[in-house]
Amino acid sequence: CFCPGAERSYRKHLDAAGGQALGDAEWAPIFQEGVRVPETGVGAETLPLGFEEEAFCPVLYEVAIDSPAEVGSFMAKAVTFCHKHCWGSLTCTVVIDDRTKAQHAEEFDGFLDTMRFGTIGVNVPPANANIIPSLTWGAFPGNDARDVRSGIGQLGNFACYQNVEKSILSS
């Protein structure tokens, strides 16, 4: 992997997930069952390590969001979960099928507007923003030197747009 310390981070996430990986490949996906949105208060369960620190290695967590079977409700709860529990604000990937996206286009656009991530990929890896010079790459604005999280500032933006919050790529 390309980041210094990635192997150590991967092992740390693997151990925190109970040592379960899918397959024997060097960077086999880590599997952890039953990750749900935590309750708050006394006796609340904690979230996996990936929600407390950036991995800087290929780690993916899938979380079950308890919501009615209605797109708008699910999207609102998913965004709230990400803002409240996911560490960092650099990127986010949204996976949505074309039919649902078309049927709920206005609601989906509103959903993207509320997301506080520097680069959002809709059915595309957000890292692809790095190969498009007019897009930005960096954390969503608001971090400071006392809580850097995913960074301060952005690169790219060859068009020199002012006050950019995020770039959204969509396939």
DODRENLUM-693160 format. One line per field, with one value per residue: residue in three letters; x, y, z of N, C-alpha, C in turn. Coordinates in nm, 2 decimals, always signed. Atoms other than C-alpha are relative to their C-alpha. Layout:
<pts>
lotor <- ALA | ...
n.X <- X | ...
n.Y <- Y | ...
n.Z <- Z | ...
ca.X <- X | ...
ca.Y <- Y | ...
ca.Z <- Z | ...
c.X <- X | ...
c.Y <- Y | ...
c.Z <- Z | ...
</pts>
This chain:
<pts>
lotor <- CYS | PHE | CYS | PRO | GLY | ALA | GLU | ARG | SER | TYR | ARG | LYS | HIS | LEU | ASP | ALA | ALA | GLY | GLY | GLN | ALA | LEU | GLY | ASP | ALA | GLU | TRP | ALA | PRO | ILE | PHE | GLN | GLU | GLY | VAL | ARG | VAL | PRO | GLU | THR | GLY | VAL | GLY | ALA | GLU | THR | LEU | PRO | LEU | GLY | PHE | GLU | GLU | GLU | ALA | PHE | CYS | PRO | VAL | LEU | TYR | GLU | VAL | ALA | ILE | ASP | SER | PRO | ALA | GLU | VAL | GLY | SER | PHE | MET | ALA | LYS | ALA | VAL | THR | PHE | CYS | HIS | LYS | HIS | CYS | TRP | GLY | SER | LEU | THR | CYS | THR | VAL | VAL | ILE | ASP | ASP | ARG | THR | LYS | ALA | GLN | HIS | ALA | GLU | GLU | PHE | ASP | GLY | PHE | LEU | ASP | THR | MET | ARG | PHE | GLY | THR | ILE | GLY | VAL | ASN | VAL | PRO | PRO | ALA | ASN | ALA | ASN | ILE | ILE | PRO | SER | LEU | THR | TRP | GLY | ALA | PHE | PRO | GLY | ASN | ASP | ALA | ARG | ASP | VAL | ARG | SER | GLY | ILE | GLY | GLN | LEU | GLY | ASN | PHE | ALA | CYS | TYR | GLN | ASN | VAL | GLU | LYS | SER | ILE | LEU | SER | SER
n.X <- +0.09 | -0.07 | -0.01 | -0.09 | +0.08 | +0.12 | +0.00 | +0.03 | +0.14 | +0.08 | -0.01 | +0.08 | +0.14 | +0.03 | +0.00 | +0.12 | +0.12 | +0.00 | -0.09 | +0.06 | -0.02 | +0.06 | -0.10 | -0.13 | -0.08 | -0.08 | +0.09 | +0.14 | +0.11 | +0.03 | +0.14 | +0.05 | +0.14 | +0.08 | -0.02 | +0.13 | -0.01 | +0.01 | +0.09 | -0.08 | +0.03 | -0.06 | +0.00 | +0.01 | -0.11 | -0.10 | -0.02 | -0.13 | -0.12 | +0.01 | +0.08 | -0.07 | -0.12 | -0.02 | -0.08 | -0.10 | -0.02 | +0.13 | +0.09 | +0.14 | +0.10 | +0.14 | +0.08 | +0.14 | +0.07 | +0.14 | +0.08 | +0.11 | -0.03 | +0.03 | -0.13 | -0.03 | -0.03 | -0.13 | -0.11 | -0.02 | -0.06 | -0.14 | -0.08 | -0.02 | -0.09 | -0.13 | -0.05 | -0.01 | -0.09 | -0.11 | -0.11 | -0.05 | +0.09 | -0.07 | +0.08 | +0.11 | +0.05 | +0.15 | +0.03 | +0.15 | +0.04 | +0.04 | +0.15 | +0.03 | -0.06 | +0.08 | +0.14 | -0.01 | -0.11 | +0.00 | -0.03 | -0.14 | -0.09 | +0.00 | -0.08 | -0.14 | -0.03 | -0.02 | -0.12 | -0.12 | -0.12 | -0.07 | +0.02 | +0.10 | +0.01 | +0.13 | -0.03 | -0.14 | -0.09 | -0.03 | -0.14 | -0.01 | +0.00 | -0.14 | -0.04 | +0.08 | -0.06 | +0.09 | +0.06 | -0.08 | -0.04 | -0.03 | +0.11 | +0.10 | -0.05 | +0.05 | -0.10 | -0.10 | -0.13 | +0.02 | +0.08 | -0.03 | +0.07 | -0.04 | -0.08 | +0.05 | -0.03 | +0.03 | -0.08 | +0.08 | +0.08 | -0.07 | +0.09 | -0.02 | +0.13 | -0.01 | +0.09 | +0.04 | +0.02 | -0.02 | +0.02 | +0.08 | -0.02 | +0.11 | +0.00
n.Y <- -0.12 | -0.12 | -0.09 | +0.05 | +0.05 | +0.06 | +0.14 | +0.00 | -0.04 | +0.11 | +0.11 | -0.05 | +0.01 | +0.15 | +0.05 | -0.06 | +0.07 | +0.14 | +0.07 | +0.07 | -0.05 | +0.08 | +0.06 | +0.01 | -0.10 | -0.09 | -0.10 | +0.06 | -0.08 | +0.03 | +0.03 | -0.01 | +0.01 | -0.06 | -0.14 | -0.07 | -0.14 | +0.01 | -0.08 | -0.09 | +0.00 | +0.10 | +0.14 | -0.01 | +0.07 | -0.09 | +0.02 | +0.05 | -0.09 | -0.09 | -0.12 | -0.08 | -0.05 | +0.04 | +0.13 | -0.01 | +0.13 | +0.05 | +0.05 | -0.04 | +0.04 | -0.02 | -0.02 | +0.00 | -0.12 | +0.03 | -0.11 | +0.06 | +0.03 | -0.12 | -0.05 | -0.13 | +0.03 | +0.07 | -0.10 | -0.10 | +0.07 | +0.04 | -0.12 | -0.03 | +0.10 | -0.03 | -0.12 | +0.02 | +0.11 | +0.03 | -0.09 | -0.06 | -0.07 | -0.01 | +0.06 | +0.09 | +0.07 | +0.04 | +0.09 | -0.01 | +0.04 | -0.10 | -0.02 | -0.07 | -0.14 | -0.07 | -0.02 | -0.09 | -0.08 | -0.12 | +0.04 | +0.05 | -0.12 | -0.06 | +0.09 | -0.02 | -0.13 | +0.00 | +0.08 | -0.08 | +0.07 | -0.07 | +0.06 | +0.11 | +0.07 | +0.07 | +0.11 | -0.01 | -0.03 | -0.14 | -0.02 | -0.04 | -0.15 | -0.04 | +0.00 | -0.11 | -0.11 | -0.10 | +0.04 | -0.02 | +0.11 | -0.04 | +0.02 | -0.10 | -0.11 | -0.01 | +0.05 | -0.10 | +0.06 | +0.08 | +0.13 | +0.00 | +0.11 | +0.04 | -0.10 | -0.14 | -0.05 | +0.09 | -0.02 | +0.00 | -0.13 | -0.08 | -0.11 | -0.10 | -0.04 | -0.05 | +0.06 | +0.13 | +0.09 | +0.14 | +0.04 | +0.12 | +0.07 | +0.09 | +0.08
n.Z <- +0.00 | +0.03 | -0.11 | -0.11 | -0.12 | +0.04 | -0.05 | -0.15 | -0.01 | +0.04 | -0.11 | -0.11 | +0.03 | +0.00 | -0.14 | -0.06 | +0.06 | -0.04 | +0.08 | +0.11 | +0.13 | +0.11 | +0.09 | -0.05 | +0.07 | -0.09 | -0.05 | +0.00 | -0.07 | -0.14 | -0.02 | -0.14 | +0.00 | -0.10 | -0.04 | +0.00 | -0.05 | -0.14 | -0.09 | -0.09 | -0.15 | -0.09 | +0.06 | +0.15 | +0.07 | +0.08 | +0.15 | +0.04 | +0.01 | +0.12 | -0.02 | -0.10 | +0.06 | +0.14 | +0.02 | +0.10 | +0.07 | +0.06 | -0.10 | +0.03 | -0.10 | +0.04 | -0.12 | +0.02 | -0.05 | -0.03 | +0.06 | +0.08 | +0.14 | +0.07 | +0.04 | -0.07 | -0.14 | -0.01 | +0.03 | -0.12 | -0.11 | +0.04 | -0.01 | -0.14 | -0.05 | +0.05 | -0.07 | -0.14 | -0.04 | +0.08 | -0.02 | +0.12 | +0.10 | +0.13 | +0.11 | -0.03 | +0.12 | +0.00 | +0.10 | +0.02 | +0.14 | +0.09 | -0.01 | -0.12 | +0.02 | +0.09 | -0.06 | -0.11 | +0.04 | -0.08 | -0.14 | -0.01 | +0.01 | -0.13 | -0.09 | +0.02 | -0.05 | -0.15 | -0.04 | -0.03 | +0.05 | +0.10 | +0.13 | -0.01 | +0.12 | +0.02 | +0.08 | +0.05 | -0.11 | -0.01 | +0.03 | +0.14 | +0.01 | +0.01 | +0.14 | +0.07 | -0.06 | -0.04 | -0.12 | -0.12 | -0.08 | -0.13 | -0.10 | -0.01 | -0.09 | -0.14 | -0.09 | -0.04 | -0.04 | -0.13 | +0.04 | +0.14 | +0.06 | +0.14 | +0.06 | +0.01 | +0.13 | +0.12 | +0.12 | +0.12 | +0.02 | +0.10 | +0.05 | -0.10 | -0.06 | -0.13 | -0.10 | +0.03 | -0.11 | +0.04 | +0.14 | +0.01 | +0.13 | +0.01 | +0.12
ca.X <- +0.00 | +0.11 | +0.09 | +0.37 | +0.23 | -0.04 | +0.05 | +0.05 | -0.29 | -0.43 | -0.32 | -0.47 | -0.81 | -0.79 | -0.72 | -1.01 | -1.25 | -1.16 | -0.90 | -1.15 | -1.05 | -1.21 | -0.95 | -0.58 | -0.46 | -0.21 | -0.48 | -0.79 | -1.11 | -1.17 | -1.51 | -1.70 | -2.06 | -2.34 | -2.22 | -2.52 | -2.58 | -2.50 | -2.74 | -2.62 | -2.60 | -2.51 | -2.42 | -2.41 | -2.21 | -1.90 | -1.83 | -1.55 | -1.20 | -1.26 | -1.50 | -1.25 | -0.95 | -0.85 | -0.71 | -0.49 | -0.52 | -0.79 | -1.05 | -1.43 | -1.71 | -2.07 | -2.32 | -2.69 | -2.90 | -3.23 | -3.48 | -3.82 | -3.81 | -3.82 | -3.54 | -3.57 | -3.57 | -3.28 | -3.07 | -3.13 | -3.04 | -2.73 | -2.60 | -2.66 | -2.48 | -2.18 | -2.15 | -2.19 | -1.98 | -1.74 | -1.40 | -1.28 | -1.43 | -1.20 | -1.41 | -1.73 | -1.86 | -2.24 | -2.36 | -2.71 | -2.88 | -2.97 | -3.35 | -3.36 | -3.13 | -3.36 | -3.69 | -3.56 | -3.33 | -3.43 | -3.42 | -3.09 | -2.93 | -3.05 | -2.89 | -2.56 | -2.58 | -2.60 | -2.30 | -1.99 | -1.72 | -1.45 | -1.50 | -1.80 | -1.81 | -2.15 | -2.09 | -1.73 | -1.42 | -1.38 | -1.00 | -1.07 | -1.10 | -0.72 | -0.70 | -0.94 | -0.75 | -1.06 | -1.19 | -1.08 | -0.91 | -0.92 | -1.13 | -1.46 | -1.39 | -1.41 | -1.11 | -0.85 | -0.50 | -0.64 | -0.86 | -0.70 | -0.88 | -0.87 | -0.67 | -0.71 | -0.73 | -0.77 | -0.56 | -0.66 | -0.92 | -0.74 | -1.04 | -0.96 | -1.32 | -1.36 | -1.51 | -1.53 | -1.68 | -1.67 | -1.64 | -1.89 | -1.81 | -2.09 | -2.11
ca.Y <- +0.00 | +0.36 | +0.52 | +0.50 | +0.29 | +0.14 | -0.22 | -0.14 | +0.04 | -0.25 | -0.50 | -0.27 | -0.26 | -0.64 | -0.71 | -0.47 | -0.66 | -0.99 | -1.09 | -1.18 | -1.11 | -1.23 | -1.45 | -1.48 | -1.19 | -0.94 | -0.67 | -0.90 | -0.71 | -0.70 | -0.84 | -0.74 | -0.85 | -0.66 | -0.30 | -0.09 | +0.28 | +0.31 | +0.43 | +0.71 | +0.72 | +0.47 | +0.12 | +0.24 | +0.02 | +0.16 | +0.18 | +0.00 | +0.15 | +0.29 | +0.54 | +0.68 | +0.72 | +0.73 | +0.40 | +0.52 | +0.17 | -0.03 | -0.07 | -0.06 | -0.06 | -0.12 | +0.00 | -0.09 | +0.22 | +0.17 | +0.36 | +0.31 | +0.17 | +0.52 | +0.69 | +1.04 | +0.90 | +0.67 | +0.95 | +1.19 | +0.92 | +0.81 | +1.17 | +1.23 | +0.91 | +1.01 | +1.36 | +1.23 | +0.91 | +0.91 | +1.05 | +1.30 | +1.50 | +1.43 | +1.20 | +1.00 | +0.75 | +0.72 | +0.42 | +0.45 | +0.28 | +0.48 | +0.43 | +0.54 | +0.84 | +0.94 | +0.89 | +1.10 | +1.34 | +1.66 | +1.49 | +1.33 | +1.66 | +1.81 | +1.52 | +1.58 | +1.95 | +1.87 | +1.64 | +1.79 | +1.61 | +1.77 | +1.53 | +1.31 | +1.04 | +0.92 | +0.57 | +0.66 | +0.67 | +1.02 | +0.99 | +1.04 | +1.41 | +1.42 | +1.36 | +1.65 | +1.97 | +2.19 | +1.99 | +2.04 | +1.79 | +1.85 | +1.83 | +2.01 | +2.36 | +2.41 | +2.22 | +2.42 | +2.37 | +2.22 | +1.96 | +1.91 | +1.58 | +1.54 | +1.86 | +2.23 | +2.38 | +2.23 | +2.17 | +2.16 | +2.42 | +2.54 | +2.76 | +2.95 | +2.94 | +3.12 | +2.96 | +2.61 | +2.36 | +2.04 | +1.87 | +1.61 | +1.35 | +1.14 | +0.86
ca.Z <- +0.00 | -0.06 | +0.28 | +0.55 | +0.84 | +0.63 | +0.72 | +1.09 | +1.05 | +0.86 | +1.13 | +1.40 | +1.22 | +1.16 | +1.53 | +1.63 | +1.40 | +1.57 | +1.31 | +1.04 | +0.68 | +0.36 | +0.20 | +0.23 | +0.00 | +0.15 | +0.18 | +0.22 | +0.31 | +0.68 | +0.78 | +1.09 | +1.14 | +1.31 | +1.30 | +1.38 | +1.46 | +1.83 | +2.10 | +2.32 | +2.70 | +2.97 | +2.83 | +2.47 | +2.24 | +2.07 | +1.70 | +1.53 | +1.52 | +1.17 | +1.31 | +1.56 | +1.34 | +0.97 | +0.85 | +0.56 | +0.42 | +0.24 | +0.51 | +0.45 | +0.71 | +0.62 | +0.88 | +0.90 | +0.93 | +1.10 | +0.89 | +0.73 | +0.37 | +0.23 | +0.04 | +0.20 | +0.55 | +0.49 | +0.33 | +0.62 | +0.87 | +0.67 | +0.65 | +1.02 | +1.10 | +0.89 | +1.04 | +1.39 | +1.39 | +1.10 | +1.17 | +0.91 | +0.63 | +0.33 | +0.11 | +0.10 | -0.15 | -0.22 | -0.40 | -0.55 | -0.85 | -1.15 | -1.11 | -0.75 | -0.83 | -1.12 | -0.92 | -0.63 | -0.81 | -0.63 | -0.29 | -0.37 | -0.48 | -0.15 | +0.03 | -0.14 | -0.05 | +0.32 | +0.32 | +0.48 | +0.29 | +0.07 | -0.22 | -0.27 | -0.53 | -0.65 | -0.79 | -0.85 | -0.62 | -0.49 | -0.53 | -0.90 | -0.83 | -0.82 | -1.20 | -1.28 | -1.22 | -1.20 | -0.90 | -0.54 | -0.31 | +0.06 | +0.38 | +0.41 | +0.55 | +0.92 | +1.07 | +1.26 | +1.40 | +1.73 | +1.54 | +1.20 | +1.13 | +0.74 | +0.69 | +0.64 | +0.29 | -0.06 | -0.37 | -0.73 | -0.82 | -1.13 | -1.21 | -0.88 | -0.75 | -0.42 | -0.10 | -0.23 | +0.01 | -0.19 | -0.53 | -0.64 | -0.90 | -1.04 | -1.29
c.X <- +0.09 | +0.03 | +0.10 | -0.09 | -0.12 | -0.02 | -0.04 | -0.15 | -0.09 | -0.01 | -0.08 | -0.15 | -0.04 | -0.02 | -0.13 | -0.12 | +0.00 | +0.09 | -0.07 | +0.02 | -0.06 | +0.10 | +0.14 | +0.09 | +0.06 | -0.09 | -0.15 | -0.09 | -0.02 | -0.15 | -0.04 | -0.15 | -0.07 | +0.03 | -0.12 | +0.03 | -0.01 | -0.10 | +0.10 | -0.04 | +0.07 | -0.02 | -0.01 | +0.12 | +0.09 | +0.01 | +0.13 | +0.11 | -0.01 | -0.08 | +0.06 | +0.13 | +0.01 | +0.09 | +0.12 | +0.05 | -0.14 | -0.09 | -0.14 | -0.09 | -0.13 | -0.08 | -0.15 | -0.06 | -0.14 | -0.09 | -0.12 | +0.05 | -0.04 | +0.13 | +0.04 | +0.04 | +0.14 | +0.12 | +0.03 | +0.07 | +0.15 | +0.09 | +0.03 | +0.10 | +0.15 | +0.06 | +0.03 | +0.11 | +0.12 | +0.11 | +0.05 | -0.10 | +0.06 | -0.09 | -0.12 | -0.04 | -0.15 | -0.02 | -0.15 | -0.03 | -0.06 | -0.15 | -0.04 | +0.05 | -0.09 | -0.14 | +0.01 | +0.11 | +0.01 | +0.04 | +0.14 | +0.10 | +0.00 | +0.08 | +0.15 | +0.04 | +0.03 | +0.12 | +0.12 | +0.12 | +0.07 | -0.02 | -0.10 | -0.01 | -0.13 | +0.02 | +0.13 | +0.09 | +0.03 | +0.14 | +0.02 | +0.01 | +0.15 | +0.05 | -0.08 | +0.04 | -0.10 | -0.07 | +0.09 | +0.03 | +0.04 | -0.12 | -0.11 | +0.04 | -0.06 | +0.10 | +0.10 | +0.12 | -0.02 | -0.08 | +0.01 | -0.09 | +0.05 | +0.08 | -0.07 | +0.04 | -0.03 | +0.11 | -0.08 | -0.06 | +0.07 | -0.08 | +0.00 | -0.14 | +0.02 | -0.10 | -0.06 | -0.02 | +0.03 | -0.01 | -0.08 | +0.02 | -0.12 | +0.01 | -0.13
c.Y <- +0.12 | +0.09 | -0.05 | -0.05 | -0.07 | -0.14 | -0.01 | +0.04 | -0.11 | -0.11 | +0.05 | -0.01 | -0.15 | -0.05 | +0.05 | -0.06 | -0.15 | -0.09 | -0.07 | +0.08 | -0.09 | -0.05 | +0.02 | +0.11 | +0.10 | +0.11 | -0.05 | +0.09 | -0.05 | -0.01 | +0.01 | +0.01 | +0.09 | +0.14 | +0.08 | +0.14 | -0.01 | +0.08 | +0.09 | -0.02 | -0.12 | -0.14 | +0.00 | -0.08 | +0.09 | -0.05 | -0.06 | +0.11 | +0.10 | +0.12 | +0.10 | +0.06 | -0.04 | -0.12 | +0.03 | -0.13 | -0.05 | -0.07 | +0.06 | -0.05 | +0.02 | +0.00 | -0.01 | +0.12 | -0.03 | +0.11 | -0.07 | -0.02 | +0.12 | +0.08 | +0.13 | -0.02 | -0.06 | +0.10 | +0.09 | -0.07 | -0.04 | +0.12 | +0.04 | -0.09 | +0.04 | +0.12 | -0.02 | -0.10 | -0.02 | +0.10 | +0.06 | +0.05 | +0.01 | -0.05 | -0.08 | -0.05 | -0.03 | -0.09 | +0.00 | -0.05 | +0.11 | +0.03 | +0.08 | +0.14 | +0.08 | +0.03 | +0.10 | +0.11 | +0.13 | -0.02 | -0.04 | +0.12 | +0.08 | -0.07 | +0.03 | +0.14 | +0.01 | -0.07 | +0.09 | -0.08 | +0.08 | -0.05 | -0.11 | -0.06 | -0.08 | -0.11 | +0.00 | +0.03 | +0.15 | +0.04 | +0.04 | +0.15 | +0.05 | +0.00 | +0.11 | +0.13 | +0.11 | -0.03 | +0.03 | -0.14 | +0.05 | -0.01 | +0.11 | +0.11 | -0.01 | -0.06 | +0.11 | -0.07 | -0.09 | -0.13 | -0.01 | -0.11 | -0.03 | +0.11 | +0.14 | +0.05 | -0.11 | +0.02 | -0.02 | +0.13 | +0.09 | +0.12 | +0.11 | +0.04 | +0.04 | -0.08 | -0.13 | -0.09 | -0.14 | -0.01 | -0.13 | -0.06 | -0.10 | -0.08 | -0.02
c.Z <- +0.00 | +0.12 | +0.11 | +0.11 | -0.04 | +0.05 | +0.15 | +0.02 | -0.04 | +0.11 | +0.12 | -0.02 | -0.01 | +0.14 | +0.06 | -0.05 | +0.04 | -0.09 | -0.12 | -0.13 | -0.10 | -0.09 | +0.06 | -0.07 | +0.10 | +0.06 | -0.01 | +0.07 | +0.14 | +0.01 | +0.15 | -0.01 | +0.10 | +0.04 | -0.02 | +0.06 | +0.15 | +0.07 | +0.08 | +0.14 | +0.06 | -0.07 | -0.15 | -0.05 | -0.07 | -0.14 | -0.02 | -0.01 | -0.11 | +0.02 | +0.10 | -0.06 | -0.15 | -0.01 | -0.09 | -0.06 | -0.04 | +0.11 | -0.03 | +0.11 | -0.06 | +0.13 | -0.04 | +0.06 | +0.02 | -0.05 | -0.07 | -0.15 | -0.09 | -0.03 | +0.08 | +0.15 | +0.02 | -0.03 | +0.11 | +0.11 | -0.03 | +0.02 | +0.15 | +0.06 | -0.04 | +0.07 | +0.14 | +0.04 | -0.09 | +0.02 | -0.13 | -0.09 | -0.14 | -0.11 | +0.05 | -0.14 | +0.02 | -0.11 | -0.01 | -0.14 | -0.08 | +0.01 | +0.12 | -0.01 | -0.09 | +0.07 | +0.11 | -0.02 | +0.08 | +0.15 | +0.01 | -0.01 | +0.13 | +0.10 | -0.02 | +0.05 | +0.15 | +0.04 | +0.02 | -0.02 | -0.11 | -0.14 | +0.02 | -0.14 | +0.00 | -0.10 | -0.07 | +0.12 | +0.00 | -0.03 | -0.15 | -0.02 | -0.02 | -0.15 | -0.08 | +0.06 | +0.04 | +0.13 | +0.12 | +0.07 | +0.14 | +0.09 | -0.02 | +0.09 | +0.14 | +0.10 | +0.04 | +0.06 | +0.13 | -0.03 | -0.15 | -0.08 | -0.14 | -0.06 | +0.00 | -0.14 | -0.11 | -0.10 | -0.12 | -0.03 | -0.09 | -0.05 | +0.11 | +0.06 | +0.15 | +0.09 | -0.03 | +0.12 | -0.04 | -0.15 | +0.00 | -0.13 | -0.01 | -0.13 | -0.06
</pts>
